[in-house]
């Protein structure tokens, strides 16, 4: 059977959605009567990414670079640095 792309789910806070996965997550949160959390600050994101991928806290230089970067792909660049 050929895969079929599901229809986008209706959500009340469309401005929160960045991609279709977000839409599915938000639809479920709304169904459960829950609100999405605000996005973590950059140092917290850098720490979470490092701990998840390496099991170690990030180097302070990585946190500073991530926090001060202006590129829209900063998260992806940090991800690439942390992956073996």
mmCIF file of the N, C-alpha and C atoms, coordinates in Angstrom:
data_MODEL
# 
_entry.id   MODEL 
# 
loop_
_atom_site.group_PDB 
_atom_site.id 
_atom_site.type_symbol 
_atom_site.label_atom_id 
_atom_site.label_alt_id 
_atom_site.label_comp_id 
_atom_site.label_asym_id 
_atom_site.label_entity_id 
_atom_site.label_seq_id 
_atom_site.pdbx_PDB_ins_code 
_atom_site.Cartn_x 
_atom_site.Cartn_y 
_atom_site.Cartn_z 
_atom_site.occupancy 
_atom_site.B_iso_or_equiv 
_atom_site.pdbx_formal_charge 
_atom_site.auth_seq_id 
_atom_site.auth_comp_id 
_atom_site.auth_asym_id 
_atom_site.auth_atom_id 
_atom_site.pdbx_PDB_model_num 
ATOM 1   N N  . UNK A 1 1  ? 0.835  -1.173 0.000  1.00 0.00 ? 1  UNK A N  1 
ATOM 2   C CA . UNK A 1 1  ? 0.000  0.000  0.000  1.00 0.00 ? 1  UNK A CA 1 
ATOM 3   C C  . UNK A 1 1  ? 0.888  1.248  0.000  1.00 0.00 ? 1  UNK A C  1 
ATOM 4   N N  . UNK A 1 2  ? 0.551  2.190  -0.845 1.00 0.00 ? 2  UNK A N  1 
ATOM 5   C CA . UNK A 1 2  ? 1.326  3.416  -0.998 1.00 0.00 ? 2  UNK A CA 1 
ATOM 6   C C  . UNK A 1 2  ? 1.066  4.350  0.192  1.00 0.00 ? 2  UNK A C  1 
ATOM 7   N N  . UNK A 1 3  ? 2.137  4.931  0.770  1.00 0.00 ? 3  UNK A N  1 
ATOM 8   C CA . UNK A 1 3  ? 1.935  5.871  1.876  1.00 0.00 ? 3  UNK A CA 1 
ATOM 9   C C  . UNK A 1 3  ? 1.130  7.086  1.414  1.00 0.00 ? 3  UNK A C  1 
ATOM 10  N N  . UNK A 1 4  ? 0.315  7.576  2.308  1.00 0.00 ? 4  UNK A N  1 
ATOM 11  C CA . UNK A 1 4  ? -0.520 8.738  2.009  1.00 0.00 ? 4  UNK A CA 1 
ATOM 12  C C  . UNK A 1 4  ? -0.197 9.826  3.024  1.00 0.00 ? 4  UNK A C  1 
ATOM 13  N N  . UNK A 1 5  ? 0.056  11.028 2.521  1.00 0.00 ? 5  UNK A N  1 
ATOM 14  C CA . UNK A 1 5  ? 0.343  12.161 3.406  1.00 0.00 ? 5  UNK A CA 1 
ATOM 15  C C  . UNK A 1 5  ? -0.960 12.571 4.090  1.00 0.00 ? 5  UNK A C  1 
ATOM 16  N N  . UNK A 1 6  ? -0.971 12.605 5.424  1.00 0.00 ? 6  UNK A N  1 
ATOM 17  C CA . UNK A 1 6  ? -2.201 12.996 6.124  1.00 0.00 ? 6  UNK A CA 1 
ATOM 18  C C  . UNK A 1 6  ? -2.495 14.478 5.937  1.00 0.00 ? 6  UNK A C  1 
ATOM 19  N N  . UNK A 1 7  ? -3.738 14.823 6.065  1.00 0.00 ? 7  UNK A N  1 
ATOM 20  C CA . UNK A 1 7  ? -4.146 16.222 5.993  1.00 0.00 ? 7  UNK A CA 1 
ATOM 21  C C  . UNK A 1 7  ? -3.623 16.943 7.227  1.00 0.00 ? 7  UNK A C  1 
ATOM 22  N N  . UNK A 1 8  ? -3.207 18.205 7.079  1.00 0.00 ? 8  UNK A N  1 
ATOM 23  C CA . UNK A 1 8  ? -2.768 18.965 8.255  1.00 0.00 ? 8  UNK A CA 1 
ATOM 24  C C  . UNK A 1 8  ? -3.904 19.078 9.270  1.00 0.00 ? 8  UNK A C  1 
ATOM 25  N N  . UNK A 1 9  ? -3.577 18.881 10.528 1.00 0.00 ? 9  UNK A N  1 
ATOM 26  C CA . UNK A 1 9  ? -4.574 18.956 11.581 1.00 0.00 ? 9  UNK A CA 1 
ATOM 27  C C  . UNK A 1 9  ? -4.876 20.416 11.916 1.00 0.00 ? 9  UNK A C  1 
ATOM 28  N N  . UNK A 1 10 ? -6.120 20.712 12.210 1.00 0.00 ? 10 UNK A N  1 
ATOM 29  C CA . UNK A 1 10 ? -6.445 22.090 12.595 1.00 0.00 ? 10 UNK A CA 1 
ATOM 30  C C  . UNK A 1 10 ? -5.943 22.384 14.007 1.00 0.00 ? 10 UNK A C  1 
ATOM 31  N N  . UNK A 1 11 ? -5.352 23.551 14.184 1.00 0.00 ? 11 UNK A N  1 
ATOM 32  C CA . UNK A 1 11 ? -4.871 23.987 15.494 1.00 0.00 ? 11 UNK A CA 1 
ATOM 33  C C  . UNK A 1 11 ? -5.276 25.437 15.705 1.00 0.00 ? 11 UNK A C  1 
ATOM 34  N N  . UNK A 1 12 ? -5.392 25.834 16.962 1.00 0.00 ? 12 UNK A N  1 
ATOM 35  C CA . UNK A 1 12 ? -5.823 27.201 17.241 1.00 0.00 ? 12 UNK A CA 1 
ATOM 36  C C  . UNK A 1 12 ? -4.654 28.184 17.308 1.00 0.00 ? 12 UNK A C  1 
ATOM 37  N N  . UNK A 1 13 ? -3.433 27.691 17.536 1.00 0.00 ? 13 UNK A N  1 
ATOM 38  C CA . UNK A 1 13 ? -2.269 28.577 17.651 1.00 0.00 ? 13 UNK A CA 1 
ATOM 39  C C  . UNK A 1 13 ? -1.307 28.312 16.501 1.00 0.00 ? 13 UNK A C  1 
ATOM 40  N N  . UNK A 1 14 ? -1.724 28.586 15.294 1.00 0.00 ? 14 UNK A N  1 
ATOM 41  C CA . UNK A 1 14 ? -0.922 28.291 14.106 1.00 0.00 ? 14 UNK A CA 1 
ATOM 42  C C  . UNK A 1 14 ? 0.425  29.015 14.111 1.00 0.00 ? 14 UNK A C  1 
ATOM 43  N N  . UNK A 1 15 ? 0.528  30.149 14.816 1.00 0.00 ? 15 UNK A N  1 
ATOM 44  C CA . UNK A 1 15 ? 1.802  30.880 14.855 1.00 0.00 ? 15 UNK A CA 1 
ATOM 45  C C  . UNK A 1 15 ? 2.887  30.096 15.585 1.00 0.00 ? 15 UNK A C  1 
ATOM 46  N N  . UNK A 1 16 ? 2.502  29.122 16.412 1.00 0.00 ? 16 UNK A N  1 
ATOM 47  C CA . UNK A 1 16 ? 3.464  28.296 17.147 1.00 0.00 ? 16 UNK A CA 1 
ATOM 48  C C  . UNK A 1 16 ? 4.100  27.245 16.239 1.00 0.00 ? 16 UNK A C  1 
ATOM 49  N N  . UNK A 1 17 ? 3.408  26.878 15.181 1.00 0.00 ? 17 UNK A N  1 
ATOM 50  C CA . UNK A 1 17 ? 3.812  25.786 14.297 1.00 0.00 ? 17 UNK A CA 1 
ATOM 51  C C  . UNK A 1 17 ? 4.922  26.230 13.360 1.00 0.00 ? 17 UNK A C  1 
ATOM 52  N N  . UNK A 1 18 ? 6.043  25.483 13.376 1.00 0.00 ? 18 UNK A N  1 
ATOM 53  C CA . UNK A 1 18 ? 7.157  25.749 12.457 1.00 0.00 ? 18 UNK A CA 1 
ATOM 54  C C  . UNK A 1 18 ? 7.221  24.722 11.338 1.00 0.00 ? 18 UNK A C  1 
ATOM 55  N N  . UNK A 1 19 ? 6.693  23.527 11.591 1.00 0.00 ? 19 UNK A N  1 
ATOM 56  C CA . UNK A 1 19 ? 6.686  22.472 10.578 1.00 0.00 ? 19 UNK A CA 1 
ATOM 57  C C  . UNK A 1 19 ? 5.518  21.532 10.872 1.00 0.00 ? 19 UNK A C  1 
ATOM 58  N N  . UNK A 1 20 ? 5.318  20.546 10.030 1.00 0.00 ? 20 UNK A N  1 
ATOM 59  C CA . UNK A 1 20 ? 4.157  19.673 10.175 1.00 0.00 ? 20 UNK A CA 1 
ATOM 60  C C  . UNK A 1 20 ? 4.222  18.805 11.436 1.00 0.00 ? 20 UNK A C  1 
ATOM 61  N N  . UNK A 1 21 ? 5.413  18.467 11.888 1.00 0.00 ? 21 UNK A N  1 
ATOM 62  C CA . UNK A 1 21 ? 5.531  17.701 13.138 1.00 0.00 ? 21 UNK A CA 1 
ATOM 63  C C  . UNK A 1 21 ? 5.022  18.551 14.299 1.00 0.00 ? 21 UNK A C  1 
ATOM 64  N N  . UNK A 1 22 ? 5.388  19.840 14.305 1.00 0.00 ? 22 UNK A N  1 
ATOM 65  C CA . UNK A 1 22 ? 4.875  20.751 15.332 1.00 0.00 ? 22 UNK A CA 1 
ATOM 66  C C  . UNK A 1 22 ? 3.353  20.782 15.331 1.00 0.00 ? 22 UNK A C  1 
ATOM 67  N N  . UNK A 1 23 ? 2.761  20.750 14.127 1.00 0.00 ? 23 UNK A N  1 
ATOM 68  C CA . UNK A 1 23 ? 1.301  20.792 14.023 1.00 0.00 ? 23 UNK A CA 1 
ATOM 69  C C  . UNK A 1 23 ? 0.675  19.573 14.699 1.00 0.00 ? 23 UNK A C  1 
ATOM 70  N N  . UNK A 1 24 ? 1.251  18.388 14.507 1.00 0.00 ? 24 UNK A N  1 
ATOM 71  C CA . UNK A 1 24 ? 0.726  17.186 15.142 1.00 0.00 ? 24 UNK A CA 1 
ATOM 72  C C  . UNK A 1 24 ? 0.893  17.262 16.662 1.00 0.00 ? 24 UNK A C  1 
ATOM 73  N N  . UNK A 1 25 ? 2.036  17.765 17.102 1.00 0.00 ? 25 UNK A N  1 
ATOM 74  C CA . UNK A 1 25 ? 2.284  17.894 18.543 1.00 0.00 ? 25 UNK A CA 1 
ATOM 75  C C  . UNK A 1 25 ? 1.301  18.882 19.159 1.00 0.00 ? 25 UNK A C  1 
ATOM 76  N N  . UNK A 1 26 ? 1.130  20.043 18.526 1.00 0.00 ? 26 UNK A N  1 
ATOM 77  C CA . UNK A 1 26 ? 0.228  21.048 19.046 1.00 0.00 ? 26 UNK A CA 1 
ATOM 78  C C  . UNK A 1 26 ? -1.215 20.552 19.060 1.00 0.00 ? 26 UNK A C  1 
ATOM 79  N N  . UNK A 1 27 ? -1.622 19.843 18.022 1.00 0.00 ? 27 UNK A N  1 
ATOM 80  C CA . UNK A 1 27 ? -2.985 19.305 17.991 1.00 0.00 ? 27 UNK A CA 1 
ATOM 81  C C  . UNK A 1 27 ? -3.224 18.368 19.175 1.00 0.00 ? 27 UNK A C  1 
ATOM 82  N N  . UNK A 1 28 ? -2.234 17.544 19.506 1.00 0.00 ? 28 UNK A N  1 
ATOM 83  C CA . UNK A 1 28 ? -2.384 16.626 20.637 1.00 0.00 ? 28 UNK A CA 1 
ATOM 84  C C  . UNK A 1 28 ? -2.404 17.385 21.968 1.00 0.00 ? 28 UNK A C  1 
ATOM 85  N N  . UNK A 1 29 ? -1.524 18.379 22.089 1.00 0.00 ? 29 UNK A N  1 
ATOM 86  C CA . UNK A 1 29 ? -1.532 19.195 23.311 1.00 0.00 ? 29 UNK A CA 1 
ATOM 87  C C  . UNK A 1 29 ? -2.888 19.867 23.504 1.00 0.00 ? 29 UNK A C  1 
ATOM 88  N N  . UNK A 1 30 ? -3.419 20.439 22.429 1.00 0.00 ? 30 UNK A N  1 
ATOM 89  C CA . UNK A 1 30 ? -4.716 21.101 22.514 1.00 0.00 ? 30 UNK A CA 1 
ATOM 90  C C  . UNK A 1 30 ? -5.816 20.107 22.861 1.00 0.00 ? 30 UNK A C  1 
ATOM 91  N N  . UNK A 1 31 ? -5.740 18.919 22.304 1.00 0.00 ? 31 UNK A N  1 
ATOM 92  C CA . UNK A 1 31 ? -6.730 17.878 22.608 1.00 0.00 ? 31 UNK A CA 1 
ATOM 93  C C  . UNK A 1 31 ? -6.707 17.529 24.093 1.00 0.00 ? 31 UNK A C  1 
ATOM 94  N N  . UNK A 1 32 ? -5.524 17.530 24.687 1.00 0.00 ? 32 UNK A N  1 
ATOM 95  C CA . UNK A 1 32 ? -5.368 17.194 26.107 1.00 0.00 ? 32 UNK A CA 1 
ATOM 96  C C  . UNK A 1 32 ? -5.563 18.410 27.010 1.00 0.00 ? 32 UNK A C  1 
ATOM 97  N N  . UNK A 1 33 ? -5.816 19.574 26.419 1.00 0.00 ? 33 UNK A N  1 
ATOM 98  C CA . UNK A 1 33 ? -6.016 20.782 27.206 1.00 0.00 ? 33 UNK A CA 1 
ATOM 99  C C  . UNK A 1 33 ? -4.723 21.360 27.763 1.00 0.00 ? 33 UNK A C  1 
ATOM 100 N N  . UNK A 1 34 ? -3.607 21.090 27.079 1.00 0.00 ? 34 UNK A N  1 
ATOM 101 C CA . UNK A 1 34 ? -2.301 21.553 27.526 1.00 0.00 ? 34 UNK A CA 1 
ATOM 102 C C  . UNK A 1 34 ? -1.781 22.668 26.630 1.00 0.00 ? 34 UNK A C  1 
ATOM 103 N N  . UNK A 1 35 ? -0.869 23.447 27.146 1.00 0.00 ? 35 UNK A N  1 
ATOM 104 C CA . UNK A 1 35 ? -0.230 24.529 26.396 1.00 0.00 ? 35 UNK A CA 1 
ATOM 105 C C  . UNK A 1 35 ? 1.218  24.157 26.114 1.00 0.00 ? 35 UNK A C  1 
ATOM 106 N N  . UNK A 1 36 ? 1.749  24.518 24.944 1.00 0.00 ? 36 UNK A N  1 
ATOM 107 C CA . UNK A 1 36 ? 3.173  24.282 24.700 1.00 0.00 ? 36 UNK A CA 1 
ATOM 108 C C  . UNK A 1 36 ? 4.023  25.197 25.573 1.00 0.00 ? 36 UNK A C  1 
ATOM 109 N N  . UNK A 1 37 ? 5.190  24.737 25.935 1.00 0.00 ? 37 UNK A N  1 
ATOM 110 C CA . UNK A 1 37 ? 6.110  25.547 26.722 1.00 0.00 ? 37 UNK A CA 1 
ATOM 111 C C  . UNK A 1 37 ? 6.815  26.549 25.809 1.00 0.00 ? 37 UNK A C  1 
ATOM 112 N N  . UNK A 1 38 ? 7.300  27.616 26.400 1.00 0.00 ? 38 UNK A N  1 
ATOM 113 C CA . UNK A 1 38 ? 8.086  28.572 25.624 1.00 0.00 ? 38 UNK A CA 1 
ATOM 114 C C  . UNK A 1 38 ? 9.425  27.926 25.273 1.00 0.00 ? 38 UNK A C  1 
ATOM 115 N N  . UNK A 1 39 ? 10.022 28.374 24.183 1.00 0.00 ? 39 UNK A N  1 
ATOM 116 C CA . UNK A 1 39 ? 11.302 27.821 23.759 1.00 0.00 ? 39 UNK A CA 1 
ATOM 117 C C  . UNK A 1 39 ? 12.383 28.173 24.781 1.00 0.00 ? 39 UNK A C  1 
ATOM 118 N N  . UNK A 1 40 ? 13.253 27.220 25.028 1.00 0.00 ? 40 UNK A N  1 
ATOM 119 C CA . UNK A 1 40 ? 14.356 27.440 25.967 1.00 0.00 ? 40 UNK A CA 1 
ATOM 120 C C  . UNK A 1 40 ? 15.320 28.471 25.407 1.00 0.00 ? 40 UNK A C  1 
ATOM 121 N N  . UNK A 1 41 ? 16.051 29.142 26.306 1.00 0.00 ? 41 UNK A N  1 
ATOM 122 C CA . UNK A 1 41 ? 17.050 30.098 25.855 1.00 0.00 ? 41 UNK A CA 1 
ATOM 123 C C  . UNK A 1 41 ? 18.228 29.356 25.211 1.00 0.00 ? 41 UNK A C  1 
ATOM 124 N N  . UNK A 1 42 ? 19.072 30.084 24.510 1.00 0.00 ? 42 UNK A N  1 
ATOM 125 C CA . UNK A 1 42 ? 20.167 29.462 23.748 1.00 0.00 ? 42 UNK A CA 1 
ATOM 126 C C  . UNK A 1 42 ? 21.156 28.676 24.607 1.00 0.00 ? 42 UNK A C  1 
ATOM 127 N N  . UNK A 1 43 ? 21.588 29.172 25.756 1.00 0.00 ? 43 UNK A N  1 
ATOM 128 C CA . UNK A 1 43 ? 22.504 28.354 26.568 1.00 0.00 ? 43 UNK A CA 1 
ATOM 129 C C  . UNK A 1 43 ? 21.872 27.022 26.995 1.00 0.00 ? 43 UNK A C  1 
ATOM 130 N N  . UNK A 1 44 ? 20.585 27.047 27.311 1.00 0.00 ? 44 UNK A N  1 
ATOM 131 C CA . UNK A 1 44 ? 19.894 25.814 27.695 1.00 0.00 ? 44 UNK A CA 1 
ATOM 132 C C  . UNK A 1 44 ? 19.808 24.858 26.513 1.00 0.00 ? 44 UNK A C  1 
ATOM 133 N N  . UNK A 1 45 ? 19.499 25.381 25.324 1.00 0.00 ? 45 UNK A N  1 
ATOM 134 C CA . UNK A 1 45 ? 19.442 24.523 24.135 1.00 0.00 ? 45 UNK A CA 1 
ATOM 135 C C  . UNK A 1 45 ? 20.798 23.882 23.850 1.00 0.00 ? 45 UNK A C  1 
ATOM 136 N N  . UNK A 1 46 ? 21.865 24.669 23.972 1.00 0.00 ? 46 UNK A N  1 
ATOM 137 C CA . UNK A 1 46 ? 23.216 24.136 23.733 1.00 0.00 ? 46 UNK A CA 1 
ATOM 138 C C  . UNK A 1 46 ? 23.533 23.035 24.742 1.00 0.00 ? 46 UNK A C  1 
ATOM 139 N N  . UNK A 1 47 ? 23.176 23.256 25.991 1.00 0.00 ? 47 UNK A N  1 
ATOM 140 C CA . UNK A 1 47 ? 23.432 22.253 27.033 1.00 0.00 ? 47 UNK A CA 1 
ATOM 141 C C  . UNK A 1 47 ? 22.643 20.977 26.757 1.00 0.00 ? 47 UNK A C  1 
ATOM 142 N N  . UNK A 1 48 ? 21.369 21.115 26.441 1.00 0.00 ? 48 UNK A N  1 
ATOM 143 C CA . UNK A 1 48 ? 20.536 19.930 26.165 1.00 0.00 ? 48 UNK A CA 1 
ATOM 144 C C  . UNK A 1 48 ? 21.078 19.140 24.980 1.00 0.00 ? 48 UNK A C  1 
ATOM 145 N N  . UNK A 1 49 ? 21.432 19.839 23.912 1.00 0.00 ? 49 UNK A N  1 
ATOM 146 C CA . UNK A 1 49 ? 21.938 19.162 22.725 1.00 0.00 ? 49 UNK A CA 1 
ATOM 147 C C  . UNK A 1 49 ? 23.231 18.407 23.037 1.00 0.00 ? 49 UNK A C  1 
ATOM 148 N N  . UNK A 1 50 ? 24.131 19.058 23.756 1.00 0.00 ? 50 UNK A N  1 
ATOM 149 C CA . UNK A 1 50 ? 25.395 18.417 24.099 1.00 0.00 ? 50 UNK A CA 1 
ATOM 150 C C  . UNK A 1 50 ? 25.175 17.204 25.003 1.00 0.00 ? 50 UNK A C  1 
ATOM 151 N N  . UNK A 1 51 ? 24.353 17.357 26.024 1.00 0.00 ? 51 UNK A N  1 
ATOM 152 C CA . UNK A 1 51 ? 24.097 16.234 26.934 1.00 0.00 ? 51 UNK A CA 1 
ATOM 153 C C  . UNK A 1 51 ? 23.419 15.073 26.209 1.00 0.00 ? 51 UNK A C  1 
ATOM 154 N N  . UNK A 1 52 ? 22.474 15.381 25.315 1.00 0.00 ? 52 UNK A N  1 
ATOM 155 C CA . UNK A 1 52 ? 21.778 14.324 24.573 1.00 0.00 ? 52 UNK A CA 1 
ATOM 156 C C  . UNK A 1 52 ? 22.707 13.571 23.638 1.00 0.00 ? 52 UNK A C  1 
ATOM 157 N N  . UNK A 1 53 ? 23.616 14.280 22.968 1.00 0.00 ? 53 UNK A N  1 
ATOM 158 C CA . UNK A 1 53 ? 24.448 13.647 21.951 1.00 0.00 ? 53 UNK A CA 1 
ATOM 159 C C  . UNK A 1 53 ? 25.756 13.078 22.480 1.00 0.00 ? 53 UNK A C  1 
ATOM 160 N N  . UNK A 1 54 ? 26.306 13.693 23.514 1.00 0.00 ? 54 UNK A N  1 
ATOM 161 C CA . UNK A 1 54 ? 27.619 13.247 23.987 1.00 0.00 ? 54 UNK A CA 1 
ATOM 162 C C  . UNK A 1 54 ? 27.603 12.713 25.417 1.00 0.00 ? 54 UNK A C  1 
ATOM 163 N N  . UNK A 1 55 ? 26.554 13.059 26.163 1.00 0.00 ? 55 UNK A N  1 
ATOM 164 C CA . UNK A 1 55 ? 26.505 12.676 27.564 1.00 0.00 ? 55 UNK A CA 1 
ATOM 165 C C  . UNK A 1 55 ? 27.322 13.601 28.452 1.00 0.00 ? 55 UNK A C  1 
ATOM 166 N N  . UNK A 1 56 ? 27.884 14.650 27.854 1.00 0.00 ? 56 UNK A N  1 
ATOM 167 C CA . UNK A 1 56 ? 28.724 15.592 28.593 1.00 0.00 ? 56 UNK A CA 1 
ATOM 168 C C  . UNK A 1 56 ? 28.182 17.006 28.415 1.00 0.00 ? 56 UNK A C  1 
ATOM 169 N N  . UNK A 1 57 ? 28.410 17.865 29.391 1.00 0.00 ? 57 UNK A N  1 
ATOM 170 C CA . UNK A 1 57 ? 28.007 19.260 29.206 1.00 0.00 ? 57 UNK A CA 1 
ATOM 171 C C  . UNK A 1 57 ? 28.857 19.902 28.105 1.00 0.00 ? 57 UNK A C  1 
ATOM 172 N N  . UNK A 1 58 ? 28.349 20.949 27.480 1.00 0.00 ? 58 UNK A N  1 
ATOM 173 C CA . UNK A 1 58 ? 29.102 21.582 26.394 1.00 0.00 ? 58 UNK A CA 1 
ATOM 174 C C  . UNK A 1 58 ? 30.295 22.372 26.916 1.00 0.00 ? 58 UNK A C  1 
ATOM 175 N N  . UNK A 1 59 ? 31.261 22.555 26.052 1.00 0.00 ? 59 UNK A N  1 
ATOM 176 C CA . UNK A 1 59 ? 32.372 23.455 26.364 1.00 0.00 ? 59 UNK A CA 1 
ATOM 177 C C  . UNK A 1 59 ? 31.814 24.871 26.428 1.00 0.00 ? 59 UNK A C  1 
ATOM 178 N N  . UNK A 1 60 ? 32.353 25.681 27.317 1.00 0.00 ? 60 UNK A N  1 
ATOM 179 C CA . UNK A 1 60 ? 31.861 27.045 27.450 1.00 0.00 ? 60 UNK A CA 1 
ATOM 180 C C  . UNK A 1 60 ? 31.995 27.804 26.132 1.00 0.00 ? 60 UNK A C  1 
ATOM 181 N N  . UNK A 1 61 ? 33.038 27.504 25.368 1.00 0.00 ? 61 UNK A N  1 
ATOM 182 C CA . UNK A 1 61 ? 33.221 28.183 24.080 1.00 0.00 ? 61 UNK A CA 1 
ATOM 183 C C  . UNK A 1 61 ? 32.085 27.844 23.110 1.00 0.00 ? 61 UNK A C  1 
ATOM 184 N N  . UNK A 1 62 ? 31.591 26.601 23.152 1.00 0.00 ? 62 UNK A N  1 
ATOM 185 C CA . UNK A 1 62 ? 30.459 26.220 22.300 1.00 0.00 ? 62 UNK A CA 1 
ATOM 186 C C  . UNK A 1 62 ? 29.189 26.967 22.709 1.00 0.00 ? 62 UNK A C  1 
ATOM 187 N N  . UNK A 1 63 ? 28.980 27.108 24.007 1.00 0.00 ? 63 UNK A N  1 
ATOM 188 C CA . UNK A 1 63 ? 27.799 27.823 24.496 1.00 0.00 ? 63 UNK A CA 1 
ATOM 189 C C  . UNK A 1 63 ? 27.869 29.288 24.062 1.00 0.00 ? 63 UNK A C  1 
ATOM 190 N N  . UNK A 1 64 ? 29.018 29.922 24.239 1.00 0.00 ? 64 UNK A N  1 
ATOM 191 C CA . UNK A 1 64 ? 29.169 31.322 23.845 1.00 0.00 ? 64 UNK A CA 1 
ATOM 192 C C  . UNK A 1 64 ? 28.996 31.508 22.341 1.00 0.00 ? 64 UNK A C  1 
ATOM 193 N N  . UNK A 1 65 ? 29.587 30.617 21.553 1.00 0.00 ? 65 UNK A N  1 
ATOM 194 C CA . UNK A 1 65 ? 29.474 30.703 20.094 1.00 0.00 ? 65 UNK A CA 1 
ATOM 195 C C  . UNK A 1 65 ? 28.010 30.557 19.674 1.00 0.00 ? 65 UNK A C  1 
ATOM 196 N N  . UNK A 1 66 ? 27.318 29.601 20.279 1.00 0.00 ? 66 UNK A N  1 
ATOM 197 C CA . UNK A 1 66 ? 25.912 29.358 19.952 1.00 0.00 ? 66 UNK A CA 1 
ATOM 198 C C  . UNK A 1 66 ? 25.044 30.549 20.379 1.00 0.00 ? 66 UNK A C  1 
ATOM 199 N N  . UNK A 1 67 ? 25.317 31.087 21.547 1.00 0.00 ? 67 UNK A N  1 
ATOM 200 C CA . UNK A 1 67 ? 24.516 32.192 22.067 1.00 0.00 ? 67 UNK A CA 1 
ATOM 201 C C  . UNK A 1 67 ? 24.683 33.470 21.249 1.00 0.00 ? 67 UNK A C  1 
ATOM 202 N N  . UNK A 1 68 ? 25.863 33.699 20.715 1.00 0.00 ? 68 UNK A N  1 
ATOM 203 C CA . UNK A 1 68 ? 26.151 34.947 20.006 1.00 0.00 ? 68 UNK A CA 1 
ATOM 204 C C  . UNK A 1 68 ? 26.029 34.856 18.487 1.00 0.00 ? 68 UNK A C  1 
ATOM 205 N N  . UNK A 1 69 ? 25.802 33.678 17.968 1.00 0.00 ? 69 UNK A N  1 
ATOM 206 C CA . UNK A 1 69 ? 25.730 33.501 16.511 1.00 0.00 ? 69 UNK A CA 1 
ATOM 207 C C  . UNK A 1 69 ? 24.464 34.129 15.940 1.00 0.00 ? 69 UNK A C  1 
ATOM 208 N N  . UNK A 1 70 ? 24.573 34.631 14.743 1.00 0.00 ? 70 UNK A N  1 
ATOM 209 C CA . UNK A 1 70 ? 23.445 35.273 14.073 1.00 0.00 ? 70 UNK A CA 1 
ATOM 210 C C  . UNK A 1 70 ? 22.845 34.412 12.966 1.00 0.00 ? 70 UNK A C  1 
ATOM 211 N N  . UNK A 1 71 ? 23.539 33.367 12.574 1.00 0.00 ? 71 UNK A N  1 
ATOM 212 C CA . UNK A 1 71 ? 23.079 32.517 11.480 1.00 0.00 ? 71 UNK A CA 1 
ATOM 213 C C  . UNK A 1 71 ? 21.791 31.788 11.858 1.00 0.00 ? 71 UNK A C  1 
ATOM 214 N N  . UNK A 1 72 ? 20.843 31.676 10.923 1.00 0.00 ? 72 UNK A N  1 
ATOM 215 C CA . UNK A 1 72 ? 19.627 30.918 11.227 1.00 0.00 ? 72 UNK A CA 1 
ATOM 216 C C  . UNK A 1 72 ? 19.894 29.419 11.387 1.00 0.00 ? 72 UNK A C  1 
ATOM 217 N N  . UNK A 1 73 ? 21.052 28.959 10.932 1.00 0.00 ? 73 UNK A N  1 
ATOM 218 C CA . UNK A 1 73 ? 21.376 27.537 11.037 1.00 0.00 ? 73 UNK A CA 1 
ATOM 219 C C  . UNK A 1 73 ? 22.348 27.247 12.181 1.00 0.00 ? 73 UNK A C  1 
ATOM 220 N N  . UNK A 1 74 ? 22.381 28.092 13.179 1.00 0.00 ? 74 UNK A N  1 
ATOM 221 C CA . UNK A 1 74 ? 23.308 27.922 14.293 1.00 0.00 ? 74 UNK A CA 1 
ATOM 222 C C  . UNK A 1 74 ? 23.096 26.594 15.007 1.00 0.00 ? 74 UNK A C  1 
ATOM 223 N N  . UNK A 1 75 ? 21.843 26.220 15.217 1.00 0.00 ? 75 UNK A N  1 
ATOM 224 C CA . UNK A 1 75 ? 21.541 24.953 15.892 1.00 0.00 ? 75 UNK A CA 1 
ATOM 225 C C  . UNK A 1 75 ? 22.104 23.784 15.082 1.00 0.00 ? 75 UNK A C  1 
ATOM 226 N N  . UNK A 1 76 ? 21.898 23.799 13.771 1.00 0.00 ? 76 UNK A N  1 
ATOM 227 C CA . UNK A 1 76 ? 22.408 22.748 12.904 1.00 0.00 ? 76 UNK A CA 1 
ATOM 228 C C  . UNK A 1 76 ? 23.934 22.685 12.915 1.00 0.00 ? 76 UNK A C  1 
ATOM 229 N N  . UNK A 1 77 ? 24.562 23.842 12.977 1.00 0.00 ? 77 UNK A N  1 
ATOM 230 C CA . UNK A 1 77 ? 26.026 23.878 13.029 1.00 0.00 ? 77 UNK A CA 1 
ATOM 231 C C  . UNK A 1 77 ? 26.550 23.283 14.325 1.00 0.00 ? 77 UNK A C  1 
ATOM 232 N N  . UNK A 1 78 ? 25.899 23.577 15.450 1.00 0.00 ? 78 UNK A N  1 
ATOM 233 C CA . UNK A 1 78 ? 26.295 22.984 16.718 1.00 0.00 ? 78 UNK A CA 1 
ATOM 234 C C  . UNK A 1 78 ? 26.063 21.472 16.681 1.00 0.00 ? 78 UNK A C  1 
ATOM 235 N N  . UNK A 1 79 ? 24.977 21.072 16.113 1.00 0.00 ? 79 UNK A N  1 
ATOM 236 C CA . UNK A 1 79 ? 24.668 19.646 15.952 1.00 0.00 ? 79 UNK A CA 1 
ATOM 237 C C  . UNK A 1 79 ? 25.775 18.937 15.171 1.00 0.00 ? 79 UNK A C  1 
ATOM 238 N N  . UNK A 1 80 ? 26.208 19.531 14.069 1.00 0.00 ? 80 UNK A N  1 
ATOM 239 C CA . UNK A 1 80 ? 27.270 18.945 13.261 1.00 0.00 ? 80 UNK A CA 1 
ATOM 240 C C  . UNK A 1 80 ? 28.585 18.836 14.028 1.00 0.00 ? 80 UNK A C  1 
ATOM 241 N N  . UNK A 1 81 ? 28.908 19.852 14.853 1.00 0.00 ? 81 UNK A N  1 
ATOM 242 C CA . UNK A 1 81 ? 30.132 19.816 15.639 1.00 0.00 ? 81 UNK A CA 1 
ATOM 243 C C  . UNK A 1 81 ? 30.105 18.715 16.692 1.00 0.00 ? 81 UNK A C  1 
ATOM 244 N N  . UNK A 1 82 ? 28.917 18.441 17.233 1.00 0.00 ? 82 UNK A N  1 
ATOM 245 C CA . UNK A 1 82 ? 28.818 17.464 18.312 1.00 0.00 ? 82 UNK A CA 1 
ATOM 246 C C  . UNK A 1 82 ? 28.722 16.015 17.831 1.00 0.00 ? 82 UNK A C  1 
ATOM 247 N N  . UNK A 1 83 ? 28.237 15.836 16.600 1.00 0.00 ? 83 UNK A N  1 
ATOM 248 C CA . UNK A 1 83 ? 28.116 14.470 16.076 1.00 0.00 ? 83 UNK A CA 1 
ATOM 249 C C  . UNK A 1 83 ? 29.500 13.944 15.660 1.00 0.00 ? 83 UNK A C  1 
ATOM 250 N N  . UNK A 1 84 ? 29.748 12.670 15.922 1.00 0.00 ? 84 UNK A N  1 
ATOM 251 C CA . UNK A 1 84 ? 31.063 12.110 15.530 1.00 0.00 ? 84 UNK A CA 1 
ATOM 252 C C  . UNK A 1 84 ? 31.242 12.016 14.040 1.00 0.00 ? 84 UNK A C  1 
# 
